[in-house]
Amino acid sequence: MRRGWIWVIVGGLLALFVILFVVLYLLGGPEQSPLERVRDIAVIFLALATVLVVLLLGVLVGVAIWLGLLIRDHLIPLLAAATETMTKAKGTVEFVGETVARPIIRTYGRVAALRALIRTLTHR
């Protein structure tokens, strides 16, 4: 459905340019040759295209400024919250490492020492 609308818009613009070309060609005086008329029309179209490009660049700059403000207002607080969450998670991991993992490691170390002692005493 969208593709159909695009073709309608492109066809309408093309028809507008053809009509504008014919009208401008007929407005030329009798003292102008056809080539001079076409040249003048080309200059008019180039001027219109330049105005259109400048307007589109202005819109592009406006969108870039809007995106910059959007990033500043939404992304920076989100990154700050993510950093805070990461800091809390790091503290939790350190706490769990000290309170859970360290006693288990200490216990396994004592068991290994006891095995080594038993092996030494039994000469195996």
C-alpha positions in Angstrom: 0.0 0.0 0.0 2.8 2.4 0.8 4.6 1.7 -2.5 1.4 2.9 -4.3 1.4 6.2 -2.4 5.1 6.7 -3.2 4.4 6.3 -6.9 1.4 8.7 -6.7 3.6 11.3 -5.0 6.5 10.9 -7.5 4.0 11.1 -10.4 2.4 14.2 -9.0 5.7 15.9 -8.5 6.8 15.0 -12.0 3.5 16.3 -13.5 4.0 19.5 -11.5 7.5 20.0 -12.9 6.3 19.3 -16.5 3.4 21.8 -16.1 5.7 24.4 -14.5 8.2 23.9 -17.4 5.5 24.4 -20.0 4.1 27.5 -18.3 7.6 29.0 -18.0 8.4 28.1 -21.6 5.3 29.9 -22.8 6.0 32.9 -20.7 9.3 33.5 -22.6 9.2 36.4 -25.0 9.3 36.0 -28.8 12.8 37.6 -28.9 14.2 34.6 -27.0 15.3 31.5 -28.8 14.0 28.1 -27.5 17.5 27.3 -26.1 17.5 30.6 -24.1 14.1 29.8 -22.7 15.2 26.3 -21.6 18.3 27.8 -20.1 16.3 30.3 -18.1 13.9 27.5 -16.9 16.9 25.4 -15.9 18.3 28.3 -13.8 14.9 28.7 -12.1 14.7 24.9 -11.3 18.3 25.0 -9.9 17.4 27.9 -7.7 14.3 26.1 -6.5 16.4 23.0 -5.9 18.9 25.0 -3.9 16.1 26.5 -1.7 14.8 23.0 -1.1 18.2 21.6 -0.2 18.8 24.5 2.3 15.4 23.8 3.9 16.1 20.1 4.2 19.5 20.8 5.7 17.8 23.1 8.2 15.4 20.3 9.1 18.3 17.9 9.4 20.1 20.2 11.8 16.9 20.7 13.8 16.5 16.9 14.1 20.2 16.5 15.1 19.7 19.1 17.8 16.5 17.4 19.0 18.3 14.1 19.2 21.2 15.6 21.1 18.7 17.1 23.7 16.9 13.8 23.9 20.1 11.9 24.5 21.1 14.4 27.2 17.8 14.3 28.9 17.2 10.5 28.8 20.3 8.6 28.1 22.6 10.2 30.6 20.3 9.6 33.6 19.9 6.0 32.3 23.7 5.5 32.3 24.0 7.0 35.8 21.4 4.5 37.0 23.2 1.7 35.3 26.5 2.7 36.9 24.8 2.8 40.3 23.3 -0.6 39.8 26.7 -2.0 38.7 28.3 -0.5 41.8 25.7 -2.2 44.1 26.1 -5.5 42.3 29.9 -5.3 42.8 29.4 -4.7 46.5 27.0 -7.7 46.7 29.5 -9.9 44.9 32.3 -8.9 47.2 30.0 -9.5 50.3 29.0 -13.0 49.0 32.6 -13.8 48.2 33.7 -12.9 51.7 30.9 -14.5 53.6 30.2 -17.6 51.5 33.1 -18.5 49.4 35.9 -17.8 51.8 34.7 -20.3 54.5 34.2 -23.0 51.9 37.6 -22.5 50.5 39.1 -22.5 54.0 37.3 -25.8 54.7 38.5 -27.4 51.5 42.0 -26.3 52.4 41.8 -27.9 55.8 40.5 -31.1 54.3 43.3 -31.1 51.7 45.9 -30.6 54.5 44.3 -33.4 56.6 44.5 -35.8 53.5 48.1 -34.8 53.0 48.8 -35.5 56.7 47.1 -38.9 56.5 49.0 -39.8 53.4 52.3 -38.8 55.1 51.5 -40.8 58.2 50.4 -43.9 56.2 53.2 -43.6 53.6 50.9 -43.9 50.6 
